[in-house]
């Protein structure tokens, strides 16, 4: 399993970089306008707009998940239940700040469908001010890792215990190498820009990686400016052909989507 996610803040600008990796292509970018008290937002997805991987709302709040190995997690029957993709939608609809997102997350028991063969995930929430945190769902309850310094990175191992490995482990599992690649590039960055982040995503991309009988590649390489609410989508590692969207302008068009295959 693979995916790479990071954010960095400098000079009053917060950018997010995200590689979504999978063993087949396809996907859509959905724009959902505000309704009543709910915020408008965008998401990327492959399996319909109820199952997003990432999204940003009209307040510039961003949330995303990346896969981690299955472990025993803590489920409270005194909390509302939410599947992992649905908690992303709830945060986008109802929250404007990191603090609000953490409060909403902790009010729910997040389930992953592991009995059906699905993996687990940890989550990153980022606000335009640069505050961010990673949330991991663990046997003793949720653990929150606030951002320390200008950036924060996750791939596919637990920050709480990096020694927990994927089944049928092969080199590349867990994304330890991708994590190191991103950290090294961010440590040496003189200034930040969408082009810098796309270059980092290219360096951390999956290229015909074999795992569990499948061949994995990077499908999406996305960069988002949370302050300007600008979205930059690269599909299929075509790094010179990024598609750019202004969230506010797209939300004004009403609910709609774009098919990434046409990018």
QUIBELBEL-V87645 format. One record per backbone hydrogen bond with DSSP energy under -1.0 kcal/mol. NH is the residue of the N-H (numbers start at 0). CO is the residue of the C=O. Records with the same first field share a line. If there is no record, write none. Layout:
# QUIBELBEL-V87645
NH: CO ; CO
This chain:
# QUIBELBEL-V87645
3: 18
4: 153
5: 16
6: 151
7: 14
8: 149
9: 12
12: 9
14: 7
15: 223
16: 5
17: 221
18: 3
19: 219
21: 216
27: 44
28: 257
29: 42
30: 255
31: 40
34: 37
37: 34
38: 92
40: 31
41: 55
42: 29
43: 53
44: 27
50: 47
52: 43
54: 62
55: 41
56: 60
57: 39
59: 56
61: 125
62: 54
63: 123
64: 52
65: 121
67: 119
73: 137
78: 75
79: 106
81: 108
83: 110
86: 82
88: 84
89: 85
90: 86
91: 87
92: 88
93: 89
94: 90
100: 96
101: 97
102: 98
103: 99
104: 100
105: 101
107: 104
108: 79
110: 81
115: 112
116: 113
117: 112
119: 67
121: 65
122: 134
123: 63
124: 132
125: 61
126: 130
129: 126
132: 124
133: 144
134: 122
135: 142
137: 140
140: 137
142: 135
144: 133
146: 131
151: 6
153: 4
155: 173
163: 160
172: 169
174: 171
178: 174
179: 175
180: 176
181: 177
182: 178
183: 179
184: 180
185: 181
186: 182
187: 183
188: 185
196: 192
197: 193
198: 194
199: 195
200: 196
201: 197
202: 198
203: 199
204: 201
208: 215
210: 213
213: 210
215: 208
216: 21
217: 205
218: 19
219: 19
220: 233
221: 17
222: 231
223: 15
224: 229
225: 13
228: 224
229: 224
230: 244
231: 222
232: 242
233: 220
235: 218
237: 234
238: 236
240: 237
242: 232
244: 230
246: 228
249: 245
250: 246
251: 247
252: 249
253: 250
255: 30
257: 28
259: 26
261: 258
262: 259
